Amino acid sequence: MSQEPASLFDVKSGPFAIGQALRVCFWKNAFTPKEVDAIVAYGDGLEPMRAEIAGRKDNTDHMRITRVAWMERKPGIEWLFARLEQMVLQINAQFYNYDLFGLVESFQYTVYEGAEGGHYGWHVDVGEKNYEPRKISLSLQLSDPSGYEGGDLILQAGDGELRAEKSRGALIAFPSFVLHRVVPVTWGTRKSLVIWVAGPEFR
Amino acid sequence: MDDMLVPPYFPAAIRKPAMTVQELSPNLPYACWEGAFTDSELDRIEAHGDALAHDKATLFGRDISEEYSEIRITRTAWIKPSPQTKWIYDRMQSVVRTLNDRVWQFDISGFSEDFQYTIYQGSEGGHYDWHVDQGDLAKRRKLSMSLQMSDPSSYDGCDLQFHAANHIDTAPRSRGAVIAFPSYVLHRVTPITRGIRKSIVVWTTGPKFR
């Protein structure tokens, strides 16, 4: 039961929410092509590793195949953290009104390779005990949709599956308890930046 | 006083040894209290529920026509608070408080709606597809509860299931079990293929999640 691709919505600027039950937020052109270039250049210069699933030592390839690198808050990329802080504040004020601590975790620069069937099965971002509770999750699209096939971020927001905006520079935000997955990339490479906003446990 | 109306209330201290609350873990999106209600309590609730008029369920006020029957086929009745049903509300409240204190510690101010007595019938393939209990008309639901009213051997299918990972979790079926979960967790009731499953569905309200 898929809804229409969100890119059909005529939204010129600013975030908008979709989904009747659990609100998912899409923000087209949140970052300019030039800014995305800078993020990708910085991310590609980081040391990549194969993503693991927290608490799992066994082979989890059926669950997830992703290359990730951790983007820490450092002078060279400080502008991105500051921008995302502002954007999170705006999104939170407009749609969620959650109590938040801020951007506590490093950003996750994720690369899904078509050659290795990069994907990430259904999961939620809440529940792990070894970091501050995650309240809002964000994904920033860093690859042009013409550069890969598959790789869609799908969200189950309570009333059917929602296909996230794919355009380069688009920002997707959702409550961290929303079920989501990334379908296998069958060709090309999809890069994205994953951001978690921490806060006190939901109450 | 009619014997039927005597609240069969057991102090929490007496019930405690029999209680097994499954702790919330990353792999378990619900908590369960098996044996939260006794057989004789369930018999009384069932007698009350069966005497009510049952309607085909609606989805947030929309009548279930052909269009929605793919999503949900359920008979429902509403157990309203009254002197006769006060004991059910009191008992459910103590169960909810215990589970919430142990697992979530949500701000909860009370029951937001009447208790829903739901019947899934094998003859009509009763089911309820994946959904969450929040939405524009149900924004303030925080914890949802389901009380298993039927003996598991009396029906096939009709499992309460949760989807919060790459696999599906199935709730315990034992009669008298209360399954609690945050109202934002995706869940469904699979089609019933034989017999009848009855359950009580309860929602609690409170300040919006923050």
Boltz contact constraints between the chains, C-beta under 6 A:
constraints:
  - contact:
      token1: [A, 20]
      token2: [B, 135]
      max_distance: 6.0
  - contact:
      token1: [A, 21]
      token2: [B, 132]
      max_distance: 6.0
  - contact:
      token1: [A, 21]
      token2: [B, 134]
      max_distance: 6.0
  - contact:
      token1: [A, 21]
      token2: [B, 135]
      max_distance: 6.0
  - contact:
      token1: [A, 63]
      token2: [B, 166]
      max_distance: 6.0
  - contact:
      token1: [A, 98]
      token2: [B, 210]
      max_distance: 6.0
  - contact:
      token1: [A, 99]
      token2: [B, 210]
      max_distance: 6.0
  - contact:
      token1: [A, 121]
      token2: [B, 166]
      max_distance: 6.0
  - contact:
      token1: [A, 122]
      token2: [B, 166]
      max_distance: 6.0
  - contact:
      token1: [A, 123]
      token2: [B, 165]
      max_distance: 6.0
  - contact:
      token1: [A, 124]
      token2: [B, 164]
      max_distance: 6.0
  - contact:
      token1: [A, 127]
      token2: [B, 26]
      max_distance: 6.0
  - contact:
      token1: [A, 128]
      token2: [B, 26]
      max_distance: 6.0
  - contact:
      token1: [A, 156]
      token2: [B, 186]
      max_distance: 6.0
  - contact:
      token1: [A, 158]
      token2: [B, 132]
      max_distance: 6.0
  - contact:
      token1: [A, 177]
      token2: [B, 184]
      max_distance: 6.0
  - contact:
      token1: [A, 179]
      token2: [B, 163]
      max_distance: 6.0
  - contact:
      token1: [A, 179]
      token2: [B, 186]
      max_distance: 6.0
  - contact:
      token1: [A, 202]
      token2: [B, 209]
      max_distance: 6.0
  - contact:
      token1: [A, 203]
      token2: [B, 106]
      max_distance: 6.0
  - contact:
      token1: [A, 203]
      token2: [B, 107]
      max_distance: 6.0
